């Protein structure tokens, strides 16, 4: 890779760097302007704002950066980024088997909650400041938390017998919360039976030989078999034209589909993809609107030789038609994994990302590993392999406990730990996806509730109000909030914050990216009568919102 983000065949013209000072509410911005004349190369049409753009062979480096500066969120993405905290709910068969990974061959009699207080869950989530919640309606074991028509491995065949997803959605909406749904593509209940039987024999032989078993192998051996489904996952079936929804015997939707009240779609998919899309259809049409659809990329059985070739292009086209404003995790014009499960975003977190393949054809289409510390810099965007740019904001997932499911022996994170994660996720242009797993008794533990409440109160106390809204200065603060109007793109690459004390301006903080929200924590409180931001590097004219000032709880004492 060439130095300074420049590559053979894409040599920019050199131009004088012009700086234009722009007055902002409570801030000043210095904007580098790079004007140049383009040759008639077929790439001289105006660059207009869009959520996704293709990089053409004739695009110069300047034009590529201009395109990056004009990548903007879709309606659904913009609304999603405004919901800065989502509460993740891992609850299901694993809650009652005390596991993290299920097999798909579990005894359904084990799912036997005596009661579930959905309203209490929502009180816990709202106390933490969540604006959206998300339920693992189907994890890798394939166990469905709604009475799906397409599998017997669901709540309808358990001692509980009742729907979980429906009451969850109802309680969330009553609490004023948006709702996301996690539907794992991986599905242990649908593993092929003949393959599974041979695999168990191999695991038993491995155990007899004294070899250490993996978690997935131990779980499979404990449950035995066969899997609870019809062997559709990884069965090698070829894609054929199918109709979604695929109506079942005595299907109560038949009249509505026939009349057009419910939509139907023709798709070319294999056996398992048809099964998966039918379940997505059930969730979207019967429990929607869904405000985020979460597709995990995990495959617990890959090392054992079973993979399922997902038809992502068909999936994404189907999702777009069924729910055009629903952001899909790992999907085109959706949202992406931040790259770790610690709830921490990068110091330089870009919502505009480069892609070497069409994002509509594959899940999580970043050209470099999503754990890479740099995924959106000029160097990455100007790499000759890049063919597409899209708005693709980060979601930072983390569990409030060591595991994703509730285990009685584990303890929740403290309010101070959660506050630190908030500032390093929401405060770094990402959404915080905080998992809070309910226990077997159908409630969020009191210990979790206490820390979540203290955390939420801290966020509200510190960030709920700009100190300047309380009256004239000077102001004492140790945290600064900076944000861009991302409806016009994410453009700032480098900036500094200055404070005026006694008539003298002094730099007190600096950063790289801004995006939806950037929080800068100072080493010690500062007292000043004015604050300004200087944008030192930008892809185009930045659109900053007013700076906000805050004082941390420790400094308030």
Buried (B, 14 or more C-beta within 10 A) or exposed (E): EEEEBBBEEBEBEEEEEEEEEBEBEBBBBBBBEBEEEBEEEEBEEEBEEBBBBEBEEEBBBBBBBBBBBBBBBBEBBBBBBBBBBBBBBBBBBBBBBBBBBBBBBBEBEBBEBEEBBBBBBBBBBBBBBBBBBBBBBBBBBBBBBBBBBBBEBBBBBBEBEEBBBBEBBBBBEEBEBBBBBBBBBBBBBBBBBEBBEEBBEEBEEBBEEEEEBBEBBBBBBEBEBBBBBBBBBBBEBEBEEBEBBBBEEEEEBEEBBEEEEBBBBEBBBBBBBBBBBBBBBBBBBBBBEBBBBBBBBEBBBEEBEBEBEBBBBBBBBBBBEBBEBBBBBBBBBBBBBBBBBBBBBBEBBBBBBBBBEBBBEBBBBBBBEBEEEEBBBBBBBBBBBBBBBBBBBBBBBBBBBEBBBBBEEBEBBEBBBBBBBBBBBBBBBBBBBBBBBBBBEBBBBEEBBBBBBBBBBBBEBBBEEBBBEEEEBBBBBBBBBBBBEBEBBBBBBBBBBBBBBEEEBEEBBBBBBBBBBBBBBBEEBBEBEBBBBBBBBBBBBBBBBBBBBBBBBEBEE
